[in-house]
Amino acid sequence: MPTPERTSHTAIVDAGRDLLEESGPNGLTMQAVAQRVGVRAPSLYKRVRDRDALIAAVVAATVDDLAHRLEASDRSLEALVRTYRAFAHERPEGFRLMFAGAAPQELLERAGGTIVASAGALAGEAHALDAARLVTAWATGFLQMELAGAFRLGGDIDVAFDYGLAALRRGLAS
């Protein structure tokens, strides 16, 4: 009689995402995930080949989560960028890891597609991809600096974010 399943791939990835946020990339180990899902580490290898595969699965789930959130917004430029920011604040380690790991192309296209469509509505279809890259680069750079505590000259970060977003909108619409 086969042994009963004690965990699932989804539970492993969810545990990995949570551990990543709690302990950073170094805390995302096979042993820690196994303890979190209530199995011995060797049991994980039935579902996840190794730590690299675990990280890849965590990155894919993170990008999928972001794509769902972007798709659930009203898809305006403001809503997309604010959703992106909220995601970065909620899952800062996952946000950082998205840019360090190779996320599946189809998930990146899904997440990026909402931004391309919104930016294209403002800048015109001929410049949709360029405009989306501008928006993504600005927002990602702002968020990386914000999460790192790099804005140290004073002032209200939320006001600065709103100012930048409004400037982007004006620039794209002109």
C-alpha positions in Angstrom: 0.0 0.0 0.0 1.5 3.4 -1.0 2.2 6.0 1.7 -0.4 8.8 1.8 0.6 12.2 0.5 1.5 14.5 3.4 2.1 17.6 1.4 1.6 19.1 -2.1 3.6 21.1 -4.5 1.4 24.1 -3.8 1.9 23.8 0.0 5.7 23.6 -0.6 5.7 26.7 -2.7 3.5 28.6 -0.4 5.7 27.7 2.5 8.7 28.8 0.5 7.2 32.1 -0.3 6.4 32.7 3.4 9.8 31.7 4.5 11.4 34.0 1.9 9.5 36.9 3.4 10.3 35.9 7.0 14.0 35.0 6.6 15.2 36.3 3.3 16.8 34.2 0.5 19.2 32.5 2.9 16.3 31.2 5.0 14.7 29.6 2.0 16.1 26.1 2.5 14.8 22.7 1.8 15.0 21.9 5.5 13.1 25.0 6.5 10.3 24.3 4.0 10.1 20.6 5.1 9.7 21.7 8.7 7.0 24.2 7.6 4.9 21.7 5.7 5.4 19.0 8.3 7.6 16.5 6.4 11.2 15.4 6.5 13.5 17.1 4.0 14.1 14.0 1.9 10.3 13.9 1.3 10.4 17.2 -0.5 12.6 15.8 -3.2 9.6 13.8 -4.5 8.0 17.1 -5.5 10.9 19.6 -5.9 14.2 18.5 -7.5 16.5 20.7 -5.4 16.8 24.2 -3.9 17.2 25.8 -7.3 13.9 24.2 -8.4 12.3 25.5 -5.2 13.5 29.0 -5.9 12.3 28.8 -9.5 8.9 27.6 -8.3 8.7 30.5 -5.7 9.6 33.0 -8.4 7.0 31.6 -10.7 4.3 31.7 -8.0 5.3 35.3 -7.1 5.0 36.5 -10.7 1.7 34.6 -11.0 0.4 36.3 -7.9 1.5 39.8 -9.2 -0.1 39.1 -12.6 -3.4 38.1 -10.9 -3.4 41.3 -8.9 -2.6 43.5 -11.9 -5.4 41.8 -13.9 -7.8 42.3 -11.0 -7.2 46.1 -11.0 -9.1 48.5 -13.2 -6.0 48.4 -15.4 -5.5 52.1 -15.5 -1.9 53.2 -15.3 -2.4 54.5 -11.8 -4.1 51.4 -10.6 -1.4 49.1 -12.1 1.5 51.1 -10.6 -0.2 51.3 -7.2 -0.9 47.6 -7.3 2.7 47.0 -8.2 3.8 49.1 -5.2 1.4 47.5 -2.8 2.7 44.1 -3.9 6.3 45.2 -3.4 5.5 46.3 0.1 3.6 43.1 1.0 6.2 40.8 -0.5 9.5 42.7 -0.6 11.7 39.6 -0.7 9.6 38.0 -3.5 9.6 41.4 -5.3 13.4 41.4 -5.2 13.7 37.7 -6.2 11.5 38.3 -9.3 14.4 40.3 -10.7 17.1 37.9 -9.6 15.6 34.7 -10.9 14.5 33.6 -14.3 10.7 33.9 -14.2 8.8 31.9 -16.8 8.4 34.0 -20.0 4.6 33.4 -20.2 4.1 34.7 -16.7 6.2 37.8 -17.4 4.2 38.4 -20.6 1.0 38.1 -18.7 2.0 40.5 -16.0 3.6 42.9 -18.5 0.7 42.7 -20.9 -1.5 44.7 -18.6 1.1 47.4 -18.4 1.8 47.4 -22.1 -2.0 47.8 -22.8 -2.4 50.7 -20.3 0.8 52.5 -21.4 -0.2 52.0 -25.1 -3.6 53.6 -24.4 -1.8 56.7 -23.3 1.3 56.8 -25.6 -0.3 55.1 -28.7 0.1 51.6 -29.9 3.3 52.4 -31.8 5.0 53.2 -28.5 3.2 50.8 -26.2 6.2 48.6 -25.4 8.6 51.5 -25.0 6.1 53.3 -22.7 5.5 50.2 -20.6 9.3 49.8 -20.2 9.5 53.4 -19.0 6.7 52.9 -16.5 8.1 49.6 -15.2 11.7 50.9 -15.0 10.6 54.0 -13.1 8.3 52.1 -10.7 10.8 49.3 -10.1 13.6 51.7 -9.5 11.5 53.8 -7.1 10.4 50.7 -5.2 13.8 49.2 -5.0 15.1 52.5 -3.5 12.1 52.8 -1.2 12.4 49.2 0.1 16.1 49.7 0.7 15.5 52.9 2.7 17.5 54.9 0.1 15.3 58.0 0.2 17.0 59.9 3.1 16.7 63.5 2.2 13.4 63.9 3.9 10.0 64.6 2.4 7.0 62.4 2.0 7.7 59.3 0.0 4.0 58.9 -0.9 3.9 62.4 -2.3 7.1 61.8 -4.3 5.6 58.5 -5.7 2.3 60.3 -6.7 4.4 63.1 -8.3 6.4 60.7 -10.3 3.3 58.7 -11.4 1.5 61.9 -12.4 4.6 63.1 -14.4 4.8 59.7 -16.2 1.1 59.9 -17.1 1.5 63.5 -18.5 4.6 62.5 -20.4 3.0 59.4 -21.9 -0.2 61.3 -22.9 1.6 64.1 -24.6 
